[in-house]
């Protein structure tokens, strides 16, 4: 192998994983309350992140920290911490529009709760009409009725043109005093061919480094 051949494979592998579209503003909805990025109720000034601590009905404490990334298509409902003041259900929705590109999506859902027999569910969607909170195509549907838990699923679903993605988190407390800590993420799952290409590139660089070290 020549140096230029190895370098080409390394660059091709890196580009295959690094290419992504520009992102649009994100929007959060807690039950019937909608919170826009840097709008009323958003405590985080950073673009692409929303932090909200308003209390939905039936819950005594509530904190959501949500973020997206610009290096990979991703929306993330993380650091969701709340406790129930009565038997109640809260639905948290997070959406981003004007995305394009990835054909494989990874849905991950993990967390725990204490104090009762609660249940939680994370649903993720891609909408070809590029509508905020659109639910055109289901990417993942993960539910847990025991704690702690860690769940994941991968779905292939690619479209030409722009689309939106949405997370829908449903938390059901069956009594007062139940405390939840949850994290749900939807992200681009690299295609096997891209992973293999990157692996070839990294292997080539390692071979080249060893060859130069012996020279």
MIDOSE-1310 file (N, C-alpha, C; in nm, 2 decimals, decimal comma, always signed):
residues 215
xxxx	+0,08/-0,12/+0,00/+0,00/+0,00/+0,00/+0,09/+0,13/+0,00; +0,04/+0,23/-0,07/+0,12/+0,35/-0,07/+0,06/+0,45/+0,03; +0,14/+0,55/+0,07/+0,09/+0,64/+0,17/-0,03/+0,72/+0,12; -0,04/+0,75/+0,00/-0,15/+0,83/-0,06/-0,28/+0,74/-0,05
xxxx	-0,26/+0,61/-0,08/-0,38/+0,52/-0,08/-0,43/+0,50/+0,06; -0,34/+0,49/+0,16/-0,39/+0,48/+0,30/-0,45/+0,61/+0,35; -0,39/+0,72/+0,31/-0,45/+0,85/+0,35/-0,59/+0,87/+0,29; -0,61/+0,83/+0,17/-0,74/+0,84/+0,11/-0,85/+0,76/+0,18
xxxx	-0,81/+0,64/+0,22/-0,91/+0,56/+0,30/-0,94/+0,62/+0,43; -0,84/+0,68/+0,50/-0,86/+0,74/+0,63/-0,95/+0,86/+0,62; -0,93/+0,94/+0,52/-1,01/+1,06/+0,50/-1,15/+1,02/+0,46; -1,17/+0,92/+0,37/-1,30/+0,88/+0,33/-1,38/+0,83/+0,45
xxxx	-1,32/+0,75/+0,53/-1,39/+0,70/+0,65/-1,43/+0,81/+0,74; -1,35/+0,91/+0,76/-1,38/+1,02/+0,85/-1,50/+1,10/+0,79; -1,49/+1,13/+0,66/-1,60/+1,20/+0,60/-1,73/+1,13/+0,61; -1,73/+1,00/+0,59/-1,85/+0,92/+0,59/-1,93/+0,94/+0,72
xxxx	-1,86/+0,96/+0,83/-1,92/+0,97/+0,96/-1,94/+1,12/+1,00; -1,88/+1,21/+0,94/-1,88/+1,35/+0,98/-1,99/+1,43/+0,91; -2,03/+1,39/+0,79/-2,12/+1,47/+0,71/-2,26/+1,48/+0,78; -2,32/+1,60/+0,79/-2,45/+1,61/+0,85/-2,51/+1,74/+0,81
xxxx	-2,65/+1,75/+0,81/-2,72/+1,87/+0,77/-2,71/+1,98/+0,88; -2,75/+2,10/+0,84/-2,77/+2,21/+0,94/-2,89/+2,18/+1,02; -2,90/+2,23/+1,14/-3,01/+2,20/+1,23/-3,10/+2,33/+1,24; -3,22/+2,31/+1,27/-3,32/+2,42/+1,29/-3,34/+2,44/+1,44
xxxx	-3,42/+2,54/+1,47/-3,46/+2,56/+1,61/-3,54/+2,44/+1,67; -3,52/+2,41/+1,80/-3,59/+2,30/+1,86/-3,71/+2,35/+1,94; -3,80/+2,26/+1,97/-3,92/+2,30/+2,04/-3,96/+2,19/+2,14; -4,00/+2,23/+2,26/-4,04/+2,14/+2,37/-4,19/+2,16/+2,40
xxxx	-4,25/+2,05/+2,43/-4,39/+2,06/+2,48/-4,41/+1,97/+2,60; -4,46/+2,03/+2,71/-4,49/+1,96/+2,83/-4,64/+1,96/+2,85; -4,70/+1,85/+2,83/-4,85/+1,84/+2,83/-4,90/+1,94/+2,72; -4,97/+2,04/+2,75/-5,02/+2,14/+2,65/-4,94/+2,27/+2,65
xxxx	-4,83/+2,27/+2,72/-4,75/+2,40/+2,72/-4,63/+2,38/+2,62; -4,62/+2,47/+2,53/-4,51/+2,47/+2,43/-4,40/+2,57/+2,46; -4,28/+2,53/+2,46/-4,16/+2,61/+2,49/-4,07/+2,61/+2,37; -4,04/+2,73/+2,31/-3,95/+2,74/+2,20/-3,81/+2,77/+2,25
xxxx	-3,71/+2,75/+2,17/-3,57/+2,77/+2,20/-3,55/+2,92/+2,23; -3,51/+2,95/+2,35/-3,49/+3,09/+2,39/-3,62/+3,17/+2,41; -3,73/+3,10/+2,41/-3,86/+3,16/+2,43/-3,90/+3,16/+2,58; -4,02/+3,20/+2,61/-4,07/+3,20/+2,75/-4,06/+3,06/+2,81
xxxx	-4,00/+3,04/+2,92/-3,99/+2,91/+2,99/-3,86/+2,84/+2,97; -3,78/+2,89/+2,87/-3,65/+2,83/+2,84/-3,54/+2,90/+2,93; -3,48/+2,83/+3,02/-3,38/+2,89/+3,11/-3,24/+2,87/+3,06; -3,22/+2,82/+2,94/-3,09/+2,80/+2,88/-3,07/+2,89/+2,76
xxxx	-2,97/+2,99/+2,76/-2,96/+3,08/+2,65/-2,89/+3,02/+2,53; -2,84/+2,90/+2,54/-2,77/+2,84/+2,43/-2,87/+2,80/+2,32; -2,83/+2,82/+2,19/-2,91/+2,78/+2,08/-2,91/+2,63/+2,07; -3,02/+2,56/+2,05/-3,03/+2,42/+2,04/-3,05/+2,35/+2,17
xxxx	-3,07/+2,42/+2,28/-3,09/+2,36/+2,41/-3,21/+2,43/+2,48; -3,29/+2,35/+2,55/-3,40/+2,41/+2,63/-3,39/+2,35/+2,77; -3,40/+2,43/+2,87/-3,40/+2,39/+3,01/-3,53/+2,45/+3,07; -3,61/+2,36/+3,12/-3,74/+2,40/+3,17/-3,77/+2,34/+3,31
xxxx	-3,82/+2,42/+3,40/-3,85/+2,37/+3,54/-3,99/+2,39/+3,58; -4,08/+2,42/+3,49/-4,22/+2,44/+3,53/-4,28/+2,31/+3,57; -4,38/+2,32/+3,66/-4,44/+2,19/+3,72/-4,56/+2,16/+3,64; -4,57/+2,04/+3,58/-4,70/+1,99/+3,52/-4,79/+1,95/+3,63
xxxx	-4,92/+1,94/+3,61/-5,02/+1,90/+3,71/-4,98/+1,76/+3,76; -4,99/+1,74/+3,89/-4,96/+1,61/+3,95/-4,82/+1,59/+3,99; -4,73/+1,68/+3,96/-4,59/+1,66/+3,99/-4,54/+1,78/+4,08; -4,47/+1,75/+4,18/-4,42/+1,85/+4,28/-4,29/+1,91/+4,23
xxxx	-4,21/+1,84/+4,16/-4,08/+1,90/+4,11/-4,06/+1,85/+3,97; -3,99/+1,94/+3,89/-3,98/+1,90/+3,75/-3,86/+1,98/+3,69; -3,77/+1,90/+3,63/-3,65/+1,97/+3,56/-3,62/+1,89/+3,44; -3,61/+1,96/+3,32/-3,58/+1,90/+3,20/-3,46/+1,97/+3,14
xxxx	-3,36/+1,90/+3,10/-3,25/+1,96/+3,02/-3,24/+1,89/+2,89; -3,26/+1,96/+2,78/-3,26/+1,90/+2,65/-3,16/+1,96/+2,56; -3,10/+1,88/+2,47/-3,00/+1,94/+2,38/-2,99/+1,87/+2,25; -2,94/+1,94/+2,15/-2,91/+1,87/+2,02/-2,76/+1,90/+2,00
xxxx	-2,71/+1,82/+1,90/-2,57/+1,84/+1,86/-2,56/+1,88/+1,72; -2,45/+1,95/+1,68/-2,43/+1,99/+1,54/-2,34/+1,89/+1,47; -2,27/+1,80/+1,54/-2,18/+1,71/+1,47/-2,25/+1,59/+1,42; -2,36/+1,55/+1,48/-2,44/+1,44/+1,43/-2,59/+1,48/+1,45
xxxx	-2,68/+1,43/+1,37/-2,82/+1,45/+1,39/-2,87/+1,39/+1,52; -2,91/+1,46/+1,61/-2,95/+1,40/+1,74/-3,04/+1,49/+1,82; -3,14/+1,43/+1,89/-3,22/+1,51/+1,98/-3,22/+1,42/+2,11; -3,21/+1,49/+2,23/-3,19/+1,42/+2,35/-3,27/+1,48/+2,46
xxxx	-3,36/+1,40/+2,52/-3,43/+1,44/+2,64/-3,35/+1,38/+2,76; -3,27/+1,46/+2,82/-3,18/+1,41/+2,92/-3,20/+1,49/+3,05; -3,15/+1,43/+3,16/-3,16/+1,49/+3,29/-3,31/+1,53/+3,32; -3,39/+1,43/+3,30/-3,53/+1,45/+3,33/-3,56/+1,40/+3,47
xxxx	-3,58/+1,49/+3,57/-3,59/+1,45/+3,71/-3,72/+1,51/+3,76; -3,81/+1,43/+3,82/-3,93/+1,48/+3,87/-3,99/+1,39/+3,98; -4,07/+1,44/+4,06/-4,14/+1,36/+4,16/-4,29/+1,39/+4,16; -4,37/+1,28/+4,19/-4,52/+1,30/+4,18/-4,58/+1,35/+4,31
xxxx	-4,68/+1,43/+4,30/-4,75/+1,48/+4,41/-4,89/+1,40/+4,42; -4,92/+1,33/+4,32/-5,04/+1,25/+4,31/-5,03/+1,15/+4,20; -5,12/+1,06/+4,18/-5,13/+0,98/+4,06/-5,15/+1,07/+3,94; -5,06/+1,06/+3,84/-5,07/+1,16/+3,73/-4,99/+1,11/+3,61
xxxx	-5,01/+1,16/+3,50/-4,93/+1,13/+3,38/-4,89/+1,26/+3,31; -4,76/+1,27/+3,27/-4,71/+1,38/+3,20/-4,65/+1,33/+3,07; -4,68/+1,41/+2,96/-4,63/+1,38/+2,83/-4,53/+1,49/+2,79; -4,40/+1,45/+2,76/-4,30/+1,55/+2,72/-4,27/+1,52/+2,58
xxxx	-4,28/+1,62/+2,49/-4,24/+1,60/+2,35/-4,13/+1,70/+2,31; -4,04/+1,65/+2,23/-3,93/+1,73/+2,18/-3,91/+1,71/+2,03; -3,90/+1,82/+1,96/-3,90/+1,81/+1,81/-3,79/+1,90/+1,75; -3,75/+1,86/+1,63/-3,66/+1,94/+1,55/-3,69/+1,92/+1,40
xxxx	-3,70/+2,03/+1,33/-3,73/+2,02/+1,19/-3,61/+2,05/+1,10; -3,64/+2,04/+0,96/-3,54/+2,07/+0,86/-3,41/+1,99/+0,87; -3,43/+1,86/+0,89/-3,32/+1,77/+0,89/-3,31/+1,69/+0,76; -3,20/+1,63/+0,73/-3,19/+1,55/+0,61/-3,07/+1,46/+0,62
xxxx	-3,07/+1,35/+0,54/-2,94/+1,27/+0,54/-2,95/+1,13/+0,59; -2,95/+1,11/+0,73/-2,92/+0,98/+0,78/-3,04/+0,88/+0,75; -3,00/+0,76/+0,73/-3,10/+0,66/+0,70/-3,12/+0,56/+0,81; -3,03/+0,56/+0,91/-3,04/+0,47/+1,02/-3,04/+0,55/+1,15
xxxx	-3,14/+0,51/+1,24/-3,17/+0,59/+1,36/-3,16/+0,49/+1,48; -3,09/+0,54/+1,59/-3,08/+0,47/+1,71/-3,16/+0,54/+1,82; -3,26/+0,47/+1,88/-3,33/+0,52/+1,99/-3,28/+0,45/+2,12; -3,25/+0,53/+2,22/-3,20/+0,48/+2,35/-3,28/+0,54/+2,46
xxxx	-3,31/+0,46/+2,56/-3,39/+0,50/+2,67/-3,35/+0,43/+2,80; -3,31/+0,51/+2,90/-3,26/+0,45/+3,03/-3,31/+0,54/+3,14; -3,30/+0,48/+3,26/-3,34/+0,55/+3,38/-3,38/+0,46/+3,50; -3,45/+0,53/+3,59/-3,50/+0,46/+3,71/-3,60/+0,54/+3,78
xxxx	-3,67/+0,48/+3,87/-3,76/+0,55/+3,96/-3,78/+0,47/+4,09; -3,82/+0,54/+4,19/-3,84/+0,48/+4,33/-3,97/+0,53/+4,38; -4,03/+0,44/+4,47/-4,15/+0,49/+4,54/-4,28/+0,43/+4,49; -4,28/+0,34/+4,39/-4,41/+0,29/+4,34/-4,40/+0,21/+4,22
xxxx	-4,51/+0,16/+4,17/-4,52/+0,08/+4,05/-4,55/+0,17/+3,93; -4,46/+0,25/+3,89/-4,48/+0,34/+3,78/-4,45/+0,28/+3,64; -4,47/+0,36/+3,54/-4,43/+0,31/+3,40/-4,39/+0,43/+3,32; -4,30/+0,40/+3,23/-4,25/+0,51/+3,14/-4,24/+0,45/+3,00
xxxx	-4,25/+0,54/+2,90/-4,25/+0,50/+2,76/-4,19/+0,61/+2,67; -4,09/+0,57/+2,58/-4,03/+0,67/+2,49/-4,07/+0,62/+2,35; -4,13/+0,71/+2,27/-4,16/+0,69/+2,13/-4,08/+0,79/+2,04; -4,02/+0,75/+1,93/-3,95/+0,84/+1,85/-4,01/+0,83/+1,70
xxxx	-4,01/+0,94/+1,63/-4,07/+0,95/+1,50/-3,99/+1,03/+1,40; -4,00/+1,00/+1,28/-3,95/+1,08/+1,17/-4,07/+1,11/+1,08; -4,09/+1,24/+1,04/-4,20/+1,29/+0,97/-4,16/+1,34/+0,83; -4,19/+1,28/+0,72/-4,15/+1,33/+0,59/-4,20/+1,46/+0,55
xxxx	-4,31/+1,50/+0,61/-4,37/+1,63/+0,58/-4,30/+1,75/+0,65; -4,20/+1,72/+0,73/-4,11/+1,82/+0,80/-4,20/+1,90/+0,89; -4,30/+1,84/+0,96/-4,39/+1,91/+1,05/-4,34/+1,90/+1,19; -4,33/+2,00/+1,27/-4,30/+2,00/+1,41/-4,39/+1,90/+1,48
xxxx	-4,34/+1,81/+1,57/-4,41/+1,71/+1,64/-4,48/+1,61/+1,55; -4,44/+1,60/+1,42/-4,50/+1,51/+1,33/-4,47/+1,36/+1,37; -4,56/+1,27/+1,34/-4,54/+1,13/+1,38/-4,57/+1,04/+1,26; -4,51/+1,08/+1,15/-4,54/+1,00/+1,02/-4,49/+0,86/+1,03
xxxx	-4,36/+0,84/+1,07/-4,30/+0,71/+1,07/-4,24/+0,68/+1,21; -4,28/+0,57/+1,26/-4,22/+0,53/+1,39/-4,08/+0,48/+1,38; -3,99/+0,53/+1,46/-3,85/+0,49/+1,46/-3,83/+0,40/+1,58; -3,89/+0,43/+1,69/-3,87/+0,34/+1,81/-3,99/+0,35/+1,91
xxxx	-4,01/+0,25/+1,98/-4,12/+0,25/+2,08/-4,07/+0,16/+2,20; -4,02/+0,22/+2,30/-3,95/+0,16/+2,41/-4,03/+0,19/+2,54; -4,07/+0,08/+2,61/-4,15/+0,10/+2,74/-4,08/+0,02/+2,85; -4,10/+0,07/+2,97/-4,04/+0,01/+3,09/-4,14/+0,01/+3,20
xxxx	-4,16/-0,10/+3,27/-4,25/-0,11/+3,39/-4,17/-0,16/+3,51; -4,04/-0,18/+3,49/-3,96/-0,22/+3,61/-3,83/-0,13/+3,61; -3,77/-0,12/+3,72/-3,65/-0,02/+3,73/-3,54/-0,09/+3,80; -3,41/-0,05/+3,77/-3,37/+0,04/+3,66/-3,38/-0,03/+3,53
xxxx	-3,37/+0,05/+3,42/-3,38/-0,01/+3,29/-3,29/+0,06/+3,19; -3,25/-0,01/+3,08/-3,17/+0,04/+2,97/-3,22/-0,03/+2,84; -3,28/+0,05/+2,75/-3,33/-0,01/+2,63/-3,28/+0,06/+2,51; -3,28/-0,01/+2,39/-3,23/+0,06/+2,27/-3,29/-0,02/+2,15
xxxx	-3,31/+0,05/+2,04/-3,35/-0,01/+1,91/-3,30/+0,07/+1,80; -3,27/+0,01/+1,69/-3,22/+0,07/+1,57/-3,32/+0,05/+1,45; -3,35/+0,16/+1,37/-3,44/+0,15/+1,26/-3,38/+0,22/+1,14; -3,39/+0,15/+1,03/-3,35/+0,22/+0,90/-3,47/+0,29/+0,84
xxxx	-3,46/+0,42/+0,81/-3,57/+0,50/+0,76/-3,51/+0,63/+0,70; -3,48/+0,62/+0,57/-3,42/+0,73/+0,50/-3,52/+0,79/+0,40; -3,51/+0,93/+0,38/-3,59/+1,00/+0,29/-3,51/+1,10/+0,21; -3,55/+1,13/+0,09/-3,50/+1,24/+0,02/-3,57/+1,37/+0,06
xxxx	-3,49/+1,48/+0,07/-3,55/+1,60/+0,12/-3,55/+1,62/+0,27; -3,62/+1,72/+0,32/-3,61/+1,76/+0,46/-3,72/+1,68/+0,54; -3,69/+1,66/+0,66/-3,79/+1,59/+0,75/-3,77/+1,64/+0,89; -3,87/+1,61/+0,98/-3,86/+1,64/+1,12/-3,84/+1,51/+1,20
xxxx	-3,79/+1,52/+1,32/-3,78/+1,41/+1,42/-3,84/+1,45/+1,55; -3,90/+1,36/+1,62/-3,97/+1,39/+1,74/-3,95/+1,28/+1,85; -3,94/+1,32/+1,97/-3,94/+1,22/+2,08/-4,07/+1,25/+2,16; -4,13/+1,14/+2,20/-4,25/+1,15/+2,29/-4,23/+1,07/+2,41
xxxx	-4,21/+1,13/+2,53/-4,19/+1,06/+2,66/-4,31/+1,07/+2,74; -4,37/+0,95/+2,78/-4,49/+0,95/+2,86/-4,45/+0,89/+3,00; -4,47/+0,96/+3,11/-4,44/+0,92/+3,24/-4,57/+0,91/+3,32; -4,59/+0,79/+3,38/-4,71/+0,76/+3,45/-4,68/+0,73/+3,60
xxxx	-4,72/+0,81/+3,69/-4,70/+0,79/+3,83/-4,83/+0,73/+3,89; -4,83/+0,63/+3,96/-4,95/+0,56/+4,01/-4,98/+0,61/+4,15; -4,90/+0,69/+4,21/-4,92/+0,74/+4,35/-4,83/+0,86/+4,37; -4,86/+0,93/+4,48/-4,77/+1,04/+4,52/-4,64/+0,99/+4,57
xxxx	-4,53/+1,07/+4,56/-4,40/+1,03/+4,61/-4,31/+0,94/+4,53; -4,35/+0,93/+4,40/-4,27/+0,85/+4,31/-4,17/+0,95/+4,24; -4,04/+0,91/+4,24/-3,93/+0,99/+4,19/-3,87/+0,93/+4,07; -3,85/+1,01/+3,96/-3,81/+0,96/+3,84/-3,68/+1,03/+3,80
xxxx	-3,59/+0,95/+3,73/-3,47/+1,01/+3,67/-3,45/+0,93/+3,53; -3,47/+1,01/+3,42/-3,48/+0,95/+3,29/-3,39/+1,01/+3,18; -3,36/+0,94/+3,08/-3,28/+0,99/+2,97/-3,32/+0,92/+2,84; -3,37/+1,00/+2,74/-3,41/+0,94/+2,61/-3,34/+1,01/+2,50
xxxx	-3,28/+0,94/+2,40/-3,21/+1,00/+2,29/-3,24/+0,93/+2,16; -3,25/+1,02/+2,06/-3,26/+0,97/+1,92/-3,14/+1,03/+1,84; -3,06/+0,94/+1,78/-2,94/+0,98/+1,71/-2,92/+0,90/+1,58; -2,83/+0,95/+1,50/-2,79/+0,89/+1,38/-2,71/+0,76/+1,41
xxxx	-2,75/+0,65/+1,36/-2,67/+0,53/+1,38/-2,59/+0,50/+1,25; -2,46/+0,51/+1,25/-2,38/+0,49/+1,13/-2,41/+0,36/+1,06; -2,41/+0,37/+0,93/-2,43/+0,25/+0,85/-2,31/+0,16/+0,86; -2,33/+0,02/+0,85/-2,22/-0,07/+0,86/-2,11/-0,04/+0,76
xxxx	-2,15/+0,00/+0,64/-2,05/+0,03/+0,54/-1,96/+0,14/+0,58; -2,02/+0,24/+0,64/-1,94/+0,36/+0,69/-1,84/+0,32/+0,80; -1,89/+0,23/+0,89/-1,81/+0,19/+1,00/-1,69/+0,10/+0,94; -1,72/+0,02/+0,85/-1,62/-0,06/+0,79/-1,51/+0,02/+0,72
xxxx	-1,56/+0,12/+0,64/-1,47/+0,21/+0,57/-1,38/+0,29/+0,67; -1,44/+0,33/+0,78/-1,35/+0,40/+0,88/-1,25/+0,31/+0,94; -1,30/+0,18/+0,96/-1,21/+0,08/+1,02/-1,09/+0,06/+0,93; -1,11/+0,05/+0,80/-1,00/+0,03/+0,70/-0,91/+0,15/+0,71
xxxx	-0,96/+0,27/+0,72/-0,88/+0,39/+0,72/-0,79/+0,39/+0,85; -0,85/+0,36/+0,96/-0,77/+0,36/+1,09/-0,67/+0,25/+1,09; -0,70/+0,13/+1,03/-0,61/+0,02/+1,02/-0,49/+0,06/+0,94; -0,52/+0,13/+0,82/-0,41/+0,18/+0,74/-0,32/+0,28/+0,80
xxxx	-0,38/+0,37/+0,88/-0,30/+0,47/+0,95/-0,21/+0,40/+1,06; -0,26/+0,30/+1,12/-0,18/+0,23/+1,22/-0,06/+0,16/+1,15; -0,09/+0,09/+1,04/+0,02/+0,02/+0,96/+0,12/+0,12/+0,92; +0,08/+0,24/+0,87/+0,17/+0,34/+0,83/+0,26/+0,39/+0,94
xxxx	+0,20/+0,41/+1,06/+0,27/+0,46/+1,17/+0,38/+0,36/+1,22; +0,34/+0,23/+1,22/+0,44/+0,13/+1,25/+0,55/+0,12/+1,15; +0,52/+0,14/+1,02/+0,62/+0,13/+0,92/+0,72/+0,25/+0,93; +0,67/+0,37/+0,96/+0,75/+0,48/+0,98/+0,84/+0,47/+1,10
xxx	+0,78/+0,41/+1,20/+0,86/+0,39/+1,33/+0,98/+0,30/+1,31; +0,96/+0,20/+1,22/+1,07/+0,10/+1,19/+1,18/+0,16/+1,10; +1,14/+0,26/+1,02/+1,23/+0,32/+0,92/+1,34/+0,40/+0,98
